[in-house]
Amino acid sequence: MDEAWVIGGRFTMLDRIGAGGTSRVWRAYDGAERRYCAAKLVRRRGPTSVLRAVRERALRPAHPHVVTPYASCAAGEDVLLAMDLVSGGSLETLLGDYGRLPPAYAAEVLDQVLAALGHIHRAGIVHRDVKPANLLLEPSPVGAPHVRLADFGIALGDDGVRLTTTGFTVGTPGYLAPEVLDWNRPGPRQDLYAAGMVGWRMLTGAGDPEPRQRIGARPGGVPPMLWTVLSHLCDPDPERRFVDAGAARRALSSCDLDLRFPVQTLDGEPLQIFDHLGPPPPHA
């Protein structure tokens, strides 16, 4: 592509790094802030996609484990959302590379996800699509993981406005809490259920869960208290889940797991989060 392609007189589009159903993501250089960023181009396919872009731009709860847009502009038939560039891939990528994760490592990832959820829930936001693909990772060749919750395009705020067509449930089926599948209004405990299913994937090495999936028997090597925390997060009855993300984090901390470095997989392989993007292309 033409490296001189500039949007809004500010964002120099460099290379494409991802795509979704209604969006494409580019690495870009933000001339106003003099830094690289991820530029998400959201297609204007009717009012819903535009409203989702506006909603995502409006949700800016600053937190070390949350990534939301910091700027936006019109881009022809698209809307550009600029956000921090997170180059370590996603938890989905990590699970694809390594499969089942060590319990202490999985617990650290889960704790960071819950920290992010606690923050957005206190701001009156329900994410509604917590899953490994939306959990981005900073590169970490030897240290602890650093997780960032992304993609707030279908988040639900205090205003209760649904950015979907009436009669359709949004989200990813295996991570949707049973009460949402039964057409109840989404709430924070829906996100806790999804976080629990993310934990289930990390501790089992399994693929995406099925709708209304039960977590089943505790895998060998997983501490009983950690599996108990997971069972509460994934309880089909929202009233039996933790009251909020903070309560879940407190229960998780009581598991007293020791994350040692360098981290190794259960097979003894070094567990590393590499930079998936590499050096940026040159820009003007």
N, C-alpha and C positions, 0 to 999 in steps of 0.2 A: 504494500500500500504506500501512498505518498506520505512520507514522514512529516511533510509540512501541513498536514491536515490539522487545522486548529478550530476548536469550537468555542464560541462565545468570546473570541479574542483572548482566551486564557488557557484553554486546555489543549496541549499538543498530544494527539493520539499516537501512540507508539506501536503497541502490538496487542493483539487480541489474546486474552488470558482465560476467558470463560464464556459460557452462554447458558441461558435458561429458556423457559417457555416463551416469555415475552420480553426478554432482555439479552443484551450482550455486554460483556465486561472487557474493558481495555485497560492496559497500563498506559497512563498518561502523565505528562509533566504539567503541573499547575504553575503557570508563570506568575500568578499573583502571590502565591505563598512560597514559590521557589522550592518545590518538593515534588516527588513522584506520588501518584495517587492511583487508586482504582476508579475508573470512570464507567459507571453503569448506564448504558443507553436503554431506556425503557420505551418500547414501541407504543405508539398511541393507537391502540386497537379498541376504540370506543371509550366512553367515559370512565369505565371501571379501571382500566389500566392507568389512566392519567390520575385518577383519584388515589390509586395505590402509590404512585410515585410521589404525589403530594403528601400523602400520609407518611411515607417512609422518610421524606425530607423533614417533616415536622417532628419526628421522633428523634430527639437528640440527647438522650440521657448519657452524659459523659461517664464512662466507667472503664477501667482497664480490661475488662472482659466483654465489652460490648463494642461493636463497630456499626455506626450509623452515618449517613451522609452529613458532610459539613458544608456543602455548597451544592447549588443546582443551577441549571440554565436550560433554555430551549436549544434543541439541536435538530433543526429541520422538522421532520415528522416524529422525532423522538424527544424525550426528556433526559437530560444528563444529570446523574447524581454522582457527586465526587465523594469518595470516602478513603479512609486509610488503606494503604496497600499492605495486605497480609500475604506473605509469600511462601509460607510453609505448607501449602495445601490445606486439606480439610481432614477432619477426623475420619470421614469416609475413605479418603485416600490412605490414611495411616492404617485403618483396619484392613484395607485391601492388601497393603504391603506386609503386615505382620500377623493378621488374624487376632486371635485371643491375646489380650494385653495382661501384663502382670497386675494382680489385685491392687497393690499400692499405687501403681501408675494410673489405673482406671479410677481409683478413688480420688486421686488428685484432679484428674480431668473432670469428674463428676462434681467435685467441690467447686471448681471454677465455673462450671455451667450453672450451678445453683446460686453462686454469688451473683452472676449476671442476671439470673431470673429474679432474685430477691430485689435487685436494683430496679429493674424495669417494672416489677409488680408494685413496688412502692410508688412508682411514678404513674400508676394506673394503667399500665400497658400489659396486655396478654399477647405473647408472641404468636402462638397457634401453629408454629411449624418447626419446633425444635427437633432436629434430627442430625445425624453425623455430617451430612453434606452442608449444613448451615453452621457448623462449628469449625471456624477457621483456626489455623495454627501458625504461630510465629516460628521461624526456624530455630531449632534447638538441638545441635549435634550431640551434646553431652548432658545438658542440664534438664531441669523440670520442664514439662510442657507449659505453654502459655496459650490458652484457649480464648477465642473471641466469638461471641454469638453474633451472627449476621442475618441479613435478609428479613427485614421487618415489613415487607410489602403487603402481607396479609394480617398484620398485627391489628388488634382490636383495642381501642382506647376507651377512656371513661365515657366518651360520648355515645358508645355503643353502636356506632355506625358500622354496618357490615359492608365490606367492599367486595361483595360477591353477588352472583345472580341468585335471586330467591329460590330456595328449594335445593341448593347444593351445599354440601359441607366441604369446607376448604381444609387443606392440610395434607399430610401423607398418611394413608390409611393405617399402617401398623403402629404409628405413633399417636394416633388419635385416641383419646380416652373414651371408654364406653359411653359415658353420658353425652358426649358430643355426637357420637354415632347415633344416639337415640334422640337427637335434635334438641338437646338442652343447650342453653346459652353458654358459650365458652367462658371460662374463668381461670384464675391463676393455677388452680389444681390440675387443669388440663396440661399446662406446661410441666408440672411436676411429674405427671404420668409419663409424658414424652421423655423427660430427662431420665426417668427410671428405665425406660426401654432402651435409651442410649447406653445406660450402664449395663443392661442385660446383654446388649451386643458386645460391649467391650469385654465382659467377663466370660462370655460363652464362645466368642468368635463366630457366632451365627450371622446369617444375613438379615435383611430387614424382617421385623416381626410381622406376623399376620394380624389382621384386625382382631381385637379382643384376645390377643395372645396371653397365655399364662406363662410365668417365668419358669415354672417347673422346678425340678430338683436342683439343689446346689451343686455346681461343678466341683470336682476335686481341686483342692488347693485354694479355694475361695473361703476366707474366714466367715464363720457363721454369722457374726454381727454385721458384716458388710452385706451379706445376702438378705438379712433381715431388713436392713435399711432399704434395699432394693424392693423387697416384697411390699413394704409400706408405700413406697413411691408408686408402684405398679398395681396397687389394690384396685379392683374394678369399682369399688364403692368410694366415691370421692371423699365421703365423710370419714373414711378410715385411713386416708392418706395424711401426710403431715399437714399441719395447719397452714404452713407457709414454707418458703425456701429456707428461711433462717432456722426453723426447727429441724429441717432435714439436714442442714449443715452441722448442727450441733450433734445430731445422732451419728452422722458420718465421722465427726472428729472423735467420738467415743470409741470408734473401732481401733484407734491407736495403731495405724499402719505406718511402717517405717519405709519411706521411699529412699533407696540408696542409689548413689551414682558411682560410675556410669550405669544407667539402667540397662538391664538385659531382658530379652523376651523369655518366655517359659522354656524355649529351646536353647537358651544361652547365647542368642544372637544380640549384638548391640542394638538398642532401640534408639533410633535417631530421627529427628525431623529435619529434613534437608530443605534448602531454598529451592523451590520448584520453578522459579522464574528466571534465575540467572541475572547477569548484568543487563541493564536496560539498553535498548537501541539508542543510537545518538539522536539528539534533537537540536533544533535551532536555538 
